[in-house]
Amino acid sequence: MSLADRDALLSRLAGVAWPAGPLLDALALLPEADVLDVGAGAGGLLRTLRERGHRGRLAGVDPSPGPGVQAGMAGALPFPDGAFDAALFVRSLSHVPDARGALREARRVLRPGGQLVLAVHGAGHLRALWQAAGEAASGPGPEVALLDLLRAEGFTAARQDVQAPVRLSRTQGTRLMELYGRAPQREEGRFQLEDALHLVVLTATP
C-alpha cells in the first residue's frame, strides 16, 4: 500500500492536489509563517506551500524522510523552543507511538499564539465506495479520538470539514480498494459512484 500512489489517484479523480491543496485553502496560513510538518514523508505538503509562494520557513520531519525533509521523531523534535508559528500533523499522529508526547513536543516548538493543526480522513471519506464494497463505516470518525486527546492535553480546538466530490468508475473503485489494501469485489457490469473525499481539520491552540 502506497500513500503517495493513493493520493496521486485521489488527486486525479478530484481535480485538486489531495489533501494538500484543500487543506492549505482551509488553513489560510500567513505567507510569512514558519511552518513545521510533522510526519512530512516525501515532503509533498511543503512543496505545495513553496509552489504557492510561501515566504516563511518551512521544515519537515519524518522517521523515513524524503527530499527536503529532516530525519526526526515526533516525540523528540530537533528544534528549539518557540521555533514555529504552526505545527501540522497531516494523517500522521495516529502512527506515532506516544501521541500525547508528540503533542507536548509540538506545544514546545510553537511560539505564543501558534497553531497546532491535526488532519485526518473523516467518516465521509469514500463512504459510497465502502458501502458498495460492503464495508460501510460505523461509529464515530477518527477525529473524535483526536479531539479527546487534544482536550486531555489542554488544547482548545476548532473543526473544519474539507470535502471534494469524485465520480468513480468500477475500474477506479477497484484500484482504490487495492491501494487501501482491500480485496476488491469482482462483480460484472459497469457502475459510476458519486462519492466524496473528506478531511477533518482540527486547529488547536494551547
N, C-alpha and C positions, 0 to 999 in steps of 0.2 A: 504494500500500500504506500503510495507516494503522495504526500500532501501537496507538493508542487504540481504534480500531474492533475490532481483533483481540482486545485484552484485554477489551473490553466483551462480545464474543460468548463468549469463553472463560469469563468470569466468570458469565454467564448459564447456560452449559452445566454448569459445575462447582458452581454454587450458593455460590461463595466469591468474594471480590474478588481476582482473579488478576492479578499474582502477589503483590500487596502483603500480603493477609491471611495466607496460608500462610507467606510469608517472615518476617513480623514475629512470627508464632506461634513459628517455629523459632528466631528470634534471641533472643526474650525480653529485649529491651533494658531497662535500668533506666529507670524513669519519669522520672528527673531527668537522664538522659544528654544531653549536647549532641551532636546528630547532623547530619552533612553528607551529603547525597545528591548525588553527582557524576554528571552526565548526568540531571538530575531531570526534564527535559522539561516537561510540563504540571503537575508537582508532585503527582501522584496519591499517591505513597508518603508524602509529607509530610502531605497532607490526612488520609490514613488514620491516621497516627500522632496527629495532633491530635484526630481523632474518638475515638480510644481514650483520650484524656485525658493524653497525654504532656506532662510539665511542663518538660522541658529545652528548651534552644534548638534550633530546627530551621532548617536552612539548606539551600538547594539551588542548584546552579549548572548552567548549560547554555548552549551557544552560541546556541540559539534558545529562550529561556526563556518559560515560561508564567506565569500569575499567581502571585505569591508566590515566584518563582524568580529568582535573580540571574544576570545575564549573566556568563559566565566560561568559561574553558577549563580542562580537567583538568590540563594541563601547567603552568599558572600560576594556581593557586588564589588568589582575592583575600581571603585570610585570614592572620592572623599565625600564627607557630609555636605549636603546642600549644593550638589553639583548640577541639578536639573530642574527645569520648570515642569516637566511632565515625564512620568514613567508609565510605560504601556506593557500590559500582558495581553497579547492577542492570541487567544486559543492556546495559551501556554501554561497558565497557572495550574491546571489540572494534572500536568505532567511533572510538577515539582514535588519531590518527596515531602518537604516541610513547607506547606503553603503559608502558614502563619509566619514562619521565619522569613519567607520571601517578602511578605507584606511589610514586615518590620524593616527589612533592608531597603525596600522601596521608600518607605517613610524617611529613613535616614538620609538618602541621597536627594530627596526633594527639598527645594527651597521653601521658605514660608509662603503659603498661598499656592503652592504647587498642586498639580493634579495627578492622581493615580487613576489609570484607565484599565479596566478589565473588559475583555470582549470574548464572547463565546457564542457558538451557534445555538439559537433558541429552539424551542419546541416546534416552531413552524417551519424549520429548515427542511426542505424537500419532503414535506408532510405527505403530499399526494403520491410521491414515488414510493414511500414506505408503506402507505396504505395499499397501493396496487400490488406491492410485494408481500402483503400480509404481515407487515411489521409495524403497524400503527403504534405510535408512541403513546404511552400512558403515564399519568402522574405529572408532577411539576417539571419544568425545564431545568437545565443545569445552572441557570442564573440564580435560582433560589438558594442553592447552597453557597454560591459566591456572595450573595447579599448577606447571608447569615455570618459568613466568615469575616466580611468587612465590618459588620456591626460589632462582632466579638473583638475586633482589633481597634475599635474606637473610631472608625471612619463613618462619615455620612455620605451616602451615595444617591445619585440621580440616575434614572434609567432612560435609555433611548432604544427604540426598536428600529433597526435598519433592514429594509427588505428590497429585493429586486425580483421582478417576475421572470419566469423562464417557461419555455414550452419544450417538452421532451418527447422525442420520438422513442420507439421501443429500443432502437439501437443505442441512442444516447442514454436512456434509462438503464439499459443493461451495462453499458460501460461505466456509468457512475456507481452502480452497485458493486461492480468488480473493484473499482478504485477504493470503495469503502470496505472492501474485504468481505462482501456478502456474496452468497451464491445466487445469481440471478435466476428468475423463473424463465423457463424455455417454452413459453406459450406461442402458438401460431397466431398469425394475423398482425395487423397494424394498430397502433393507437397513438394519440397525441395527448400528453398530460399537461394541463395548465397547473404550474407549480410556482414555488417561490423560494428564494434564498432568504434566510433570516439570521440576522446577527443581533444579539443583545449587547449593548454597550453600557457599562456602569462607570460613571465618572465620580470619583470619590475624593473627598478632602478630609484630612485628619481632624 
